[in-house]
Amino acid sequence: MTLKFKSTRGNKNLITASQAIVKGISEDGGLYVPCEIPKIDFELKKILEMDYKELAYEVLKLIIPDFTEEELKYCINNAYDEKFDTELIAPLKSASGEYFLELFHGKTLAFKDIALSILPYLLKTSAKKNGVNEEIVILTATSGDTGKAALEGFANVDGTKIIVFFPDEGVSPVQKKQMVTQTGKNTCVVGIKGNFDDAQTAVKQIFTDKELAAELKANGYIFSSANSINIGRLAPQIVYYFYAYAQMVKNYSIKFGDKLNFTVPTGNFGDILAGYYAKEMGLPIDKLICASNDNKVLYDFFKTGTYNIDREFLVTISPSMDILISSNLERLLYHISKSSKITNSLMESLNKSKKYDFKVSSDYVVGEYASQSETFDVIKEVYEKSGYVMDTHTAVAYASYKKYKQKSNDNTKNVIISTASPYKFAKDVCVAIDLKYKQEDPFNAIKILSDIWKEKIPAPIKDIDKREVIHKTVLKKDEIKNFVRDFLKK
Ligand SMILES: *Cc1c(COP(=O)(O)O)cnc(C)c1O
């Protein structure tokens, strides 16, 4: 029997992977999870011989099994091509005695490209398989990187429209410029007065608004999501954990069969959840270290067992991790508790009283965090020691890992998930290396960084400051719903 998916919140309907991809989120507000996490059905050692695409096929066919071989290979081949600036797709680098899995070699210079280059193909294939004829409207809330990666993925894809909401004051100047200059007649980009959580909550409300859905369906539209609430975003991220493991064996950093730790700079908990799935599927992962910035809700949660969002929301130098409500944590809670009743009551408690209690064992995830100054410090330290430049998010993970190691004395080898190119956050990276750049213009910082680092400026952001701004709308939270309605009337 093929693997089915169900909601974390108790809706009893079992659906296929392709149906879950089309729907994005369940009507009851829950997220789709596999009824059972599949185990790998091939000999693990084979991953040492596979390239990225072959590995993607072997892993994806287990977790989204209702796609045919032909369909899946079509999606994979169209995703992982020359859009990436290296055939390796996700190269492993070593610097300063640590290992970095570089996931930023796609078109928007952040790890979101890995999932969002394949999602449009998975989604269109899923729609076709299920006889969905409506035009698919992708609604996406972004803390900076998802938005651009989704726009690049969906721009000019027939039968789709994409609307991206970003916190107007909560993304980096380069991230904002990347989004508001997006071309493609089916794209729409809107600034929100508020933070990422406001944008994400508004989008989730639109998804679960039955009246609006009925109205739009009558006009030939259905909604779907490009956020990591969509299982089609999560599944492709499992692949690179296997890929990293294979590279660690091939460069003799570990022996085949040894356990490996991963440290993951975390926001919405999607990336690290993919690591949890990889482990459950049979990859020898020991610890998953969840790294937070000063918005350390997750660190506090793993330490104390209380998830509490009743606190100040801080805007940091790692904006893609500036999140208080990490959506995908709900999936972990469900898998651990094995109960939609418990998951439901935790989510209700979060809604009503802004917190809940649930203890997660460190066998699953260990929390750590890095303050802003610790983040600045490690960028400088690693650069001076080895010449390697980390972006601000990767630096949060590096600093967190150092703290973890010091406290735990754990000598298991570790891979740091490197989620963005330093060019994307050039200004803060330059300031970390030398305070004299404090007054520098953020776009000029890109050029300065290339002098410091001696690595070519990636094409996608070269001369980005000179591109025309196309999207200028900024809305208050309560205007979002009507805006979506009006946009789809056109
Ligand atoms: C999105 C993002 C993160 C956080 O990933 P989640 O899956 O949301 O936890 C970390 N770093 C960068 C650069 C990102 O774009």
Ligand as a Chemical Component Dictionary entry (heavy atoms), coordinates in Angstrom:
data_LIG
# 
_chem_comp.id                   LIG 
_chem_comp.type                 NON-POLYMER 
_chem_comp.pdbx_formal_charge   0 
_chem_comp.three_letter_code    LIG 
# 
loop_
_chem_comp_atom.comp_id 
_chem_comp_atom.atom_id 
_chem_comp_atom.alt_atom_id 
_chem_comp_atom.type_symbol 
_chem_comp_atom.charge 
_chem_comp_atom.model_Cartn_x 
_chem_comp_atom.model_Cartn_y 
_chem_comp_atom.model_Cartn_z 
_chem_comp_atom.pdbx_ordinal 
LIG C1 C1 C 0 14.909 30.056 5.792 1  
LIG C2 C2 C 0 16.285 30.212 6.287 2  
LIG C3 C3 C 0 16.687 29.667 7.502 3  
LIG C4 C4 C 0 15.741 28.913 8.407 4  
LIG O1 O1 O 0 15.275 27.723 7.840 5  
LIG P1 P1 P 0 13.921 27.035 8.419 6  
LIG O2 O2 O 0 13.664 25.884 7.530 7  
LIG O3 O3 O 0 12.867 28.095 8.309 8  
LIG O4 O4 O 0 14.203 26.662 9.818 9  
LIG C5 C5 C 0 18.017 29.802 7.870 10 
LIG N1 N1 N 0 18.887 30.490 7.103 11 
LIG C6 C6 C 0 18.530 31.043 5.935 12 
LIG C7 C7 C 0 19.540 31.808 5.162 13 
LIG C8 C8 C 0 17.230 30.933 5.479 14 
LIG O5 O5 O 0 16.875 31.484 4.322 15 
# 
loop_
_chem_comp_bond.comp_id 
_chem_comp_bond.atom_id_1 
_chem_comp_bond.atom_id_2 
_chem_comp_bond.value_order 
_chem_comp_bond.pdbx_ordinal 
LIG C1 C2 SING 1  
LIG C2 C3 SING 2  
LIG C2 C8 DOUB 3  
LIG C3 C4 SING 4  
LIG C3 C5 DOUB 5  
LIG C4 O1 SING 6  
LIG O1 P1 SING 7  
LIG P1 O2 DOUB 8  
LIG P1 O3 SING 9  
LIG P1 O4 SING 10 
LIG C5 N1 SING 11 
LIG N1 C6 DOUB 12 
LIG C6 C7 SING 13 
LIG C6 C8 SING 14 
LIG C8 O5 SING 15 
# 
